[in-house]
Amino acid sequence: MLVGLVPGAITATVFAIGAVVLVANLGPWSGSLAGALVSSDGWLADAVQVVAALAMLGAAALIGVYTFTAVTLIIGQPFFERLSREVDVRGGFDGADPVEGAWRSLMRGLGEAARIALLTIPLALGLFLIGLIPVVGGVVAFCLGAGFGGWFLALELTAYPLARRGVVPLRGRRAVLAAHRPRVVGFGAACFLLFLVPLGAVAFMPAAVAGATHLVATLGPDRELTEPPRRARPPSEH
């Protein structure tokens, strides 16, 4: 668990620069947006600026938490694979690691992380617009962000234990987890909220990997955790 803190600390150092840039420019950016939405100065303009700043923070949190997790898992792949394997062995499951070269595994991981990251960008934009709704927008956007962000986190965190059960590609992971969506989203949302705590993503990352492994082990018998076969196409009619 202690060794698993190292990759998160490395990633946190890089992401801290982005956080500083965001916080330093949050006032001017939100002020410009408020000026575009409200023509007059006064309390209304100030209120719109506060709402815009909170919406920016919410959208940045969704993208930041996911990308932090993806990058940390890639950097610390040997550490987290070992940690996940130990949890499985202690639970009585000793599945074999997938036969895949290190370079191929890295490229696949980067590609899958990029695909999910591209999904978080329009979602973050949608949450940003929802956050601009007076009174209820911020709460609704935060709840939706935790739910969707939790799903994306679960897709990443369960990659190692599912791979040892024969489910390697992202499409297969998504199909397996979708059958248990409430539990998976609940687990992922809890991780999402913990990762929002300052330095929480660094401190809780090893526990999140261990928890994801335990989650996969409790989803059902190992024989059921296989990628569902594709539906056969009906024969064409002549």
N, C-alpha and C positions, 0 to 999 in steps of 0.2 A: 504493500500500500504506500509506503514511504517513497519507494523508487518511482511509483506512478505519479508522484507530484512533480517530478522533474520536467516532463514534456509540457505540462500545463504552465509551469513557471516560465519556460522558454517562450511559449505562445503568448502569455500574458504580457511579457515585456514588449513584444511587437504591437499587440493590440492596445496597450496603454497609450502609445503614440497617437493612434486613431481616436481614442477616447478624449485625449487632451485637445486635439484639433476640433472635435465636435463641440466640446464644452466651451472652448474659447470663442467659437464662432456662433454658438447657439443664440446669443442675444441679437447680433446683427442679422442673422438669417431669419429668425422669427419676426424681428422688427420689419424686415423687408416684406415678408409675407403678409403681416398685419397691415402694412401700408398699402399693399395691393388690394386687400379685401375691404378695408375701412378707409374712407377718404378723410375723415376728421380725426383730430387728436382728442385725448381725453380718456375717461375710464373704459369706454368701449374698445378703443384701440389697444389699451393695456391688457384688457381681458382677452382679446383675440390673440395678442402676442403670447400670453401665457399658455393659452390653449394650443397654439401652433408649436410652441417649444415642447410641450408635453407630447404632442403628436409626433414630433421629430424624434424625441427620445424613445417613444414606444416603437416606432418603425426601425430605428437603429438598434434597439435591443433585440428584436426578432432576428435581424440579419446578423448582428454581432454574436449572439449566443450560439446560433447554428454554425456559423463559420469558425468560431473559436473551437467548438467541439470537433468539427471535421478536421481542422488543421492539427489540433492536439492529438487526435487519434492517428492521423497519418504520421506525425513526428514520432509519437511514442508507440508505434505498432508493436515492436517486440515486447515492450513492457506490458501493454494492455492485453496482448494475446496470452502472455504467460499468466497474468492475473486471472483472466477469464477461464483459462484452462484449469487453474488451481481450484477455482470455485466449482467447476464441473466435476473434477475428480473427487472433491470432498462431498459432492452430492451424489456420487455413485455413477456418474456418466463419464466414460473415457473415450469419447469419439476422436476419430483421427482428423488431423488438420487437413484442409484441402490441398491436393497436389497442384501447386501453382508456384511458379517462380517468383522470386522477390520483386523483380522488375515488373512482371506482368501484374502482380498483385498491387503494386504501387500505382501503376497506370490505371488499373481498373478503379481503385479507390479514389484517385484524383478525378477521373471521369464521372463517377457516380456522385461525388461530393459537389462537383460543378453543376451537374444536372439539378440536384436538389437546391443548390444555392440560387440558380436561375429562377426557380419557382418562388423562392422567398422574396425576391425583389418586387414582382408585381403584387404579391400578397402584402408586403410591407407598405407599398404605396396605397393599397386599398385600406389598410388599417390606419394609415396616416390621414386619409380623407375621412374615415369614420371618426377618428379622434377629433376632427374639427367640429363635429356636431356639438352644440352647446349642451352642458349639463351631463348627458348620458354618454356622449361620444367617447370620452376617455375611458370610462369603465368598460363599455362594450368592447372597445378596441383592445384593452388590456386582456380581457377574458378570452377573446378570440385569438389574440397573439399567443397566450399561454397554451391554448388548445392546439392550434396549428403548429406552433413551435415545439410543443411536446411530441407531436407525431413525427416531425422531422428529426428531432433528437433521438427518438426511439429507433427510427430506421438506421441511424448511424451507430448507436450504442449496441444494438443487437447483432451487428454484422459478424463479430467474432463467434459467438455461440451458435448462431444459425449456420455459419460456414462449416462448423464441425458436425452439423446435422444434415449436411448435404445441400443446404440452401445458400448459394454463393451470390448470384447476381441480385441487383437491386429489385428487379421485377419480382423475383421469387420471395424476397424478404417482405415486400409490400403485400403480396398475396397471402402469406402466412400470417402476418400481423393484422391484416384487415379482418380476419376471422375472429379476432379478440380485441377489436378496436377500443372498447371502453377501458379495459384494463391497461392496454398499451398507452393510450392517450393519458390516462391517469398517472401512470408511471412517468411518462415523458414530461407532462406538465409539472409534476413535482420537481423533476430535475431542472426544468426551465426556471422555475421560481428560485430554486437554490442557487442557480448560476447567476441570477441577477444580484445576489448579495455580493458586495465588494470582496474580491478574491475568492468568492464561492466556487467559481468554475475551476479554479486551481485546487482548492481544498477538497471538493466533492467529486472530482472527476474519477479517481480510482473507485470510490464507492458507487458511482453511477455505472461504471463498467461491471463491477461485481453484481450490482442490483439487476442490470440488464441480463446478465447471464442467469441469475436465479429466476428472473421473469420467464425467460425462454424455457427453462427447465420445468416450470410449473404450468405452461400453456397446455400441456397434454402429453400423451405417450410420444416418445421420440419417433416412432414410426409414422406419426401423423404430421410431424414437422418436416414435410417434404414439399417441394414445389408442386403445386397442382398441375396436372397435365393440361395442355391446351385442348379446347373443345374441337372435336373433329368437324370439319366443314361438311355439310350435307352434300350428297352427290348432286351434280348439276342435272337439271331436267332438260331433256332434248325434245 
